[in-house]
Amino acid sequence: MENRFKEAAIKARQMTNKQLASEITSLTKLTRDELNELLPAKKDKEAFVELMNAVQDETDMDNKLAYLRENMETAGTIVFKLLKAIV
């Protein structure tokens, strides 16, 4: 017997991913398709938003580097994905 909420959960996840991709594309020069290709998972998109917030924060470079050190696993993954797309 399948979980009766499975289909609703799938649709909700897809809608959330689309909304998050739209929000990110409004902050960057990436199109939604490019973004979805680079960052297919919701967790990647969320990490990208956090990274963008850290970059746009008014703190000095030392604080930004500290953020990267503290969040190397998630932010580092996103940085490498973005650099790979650029290079």
Rosetta blueprint (number, residue, H / E / L):
1 M L
2 E L
3 N L
4 R L
5 F L
6 K H
7 E H
8 A H
9 A H
10 I H
11 K H
12 A H
13 R H
14 Q H
15 M H
16 T H
17 N H
18 K H
19 Q H
20 L H
21 A H
22 S H
23 E H
24 I H
25 T H
26 S H
27 L H
28 T L
29 K L
30 L L
31 T L
32 R H
33 D H
34 E H
35 L H
36 N H
37 E H
38 L H
39 L L
40 P L
41 A L
42 K H
43 K H
44 D H
45 K H
46 E H
47 A H
48 F H
49 V H
50 E H
51 L H
52 M H
53 N H
54 A H
55 V H
56 Q H
57 D L
58 E L
59 T L
60 D L
61 M H
62 D H
63 N H
64 K H
65 L H
66 A H
67 Y H
68 L H
69 R H
70 E H
71 N L
72 M H
73 E H
74 T H
75 A H
76 G H
77 T H
78 I H
79 V H
80 F H
81 K H
82 L H
83 L H
84 K H
85 A H
86 I H
87 V L
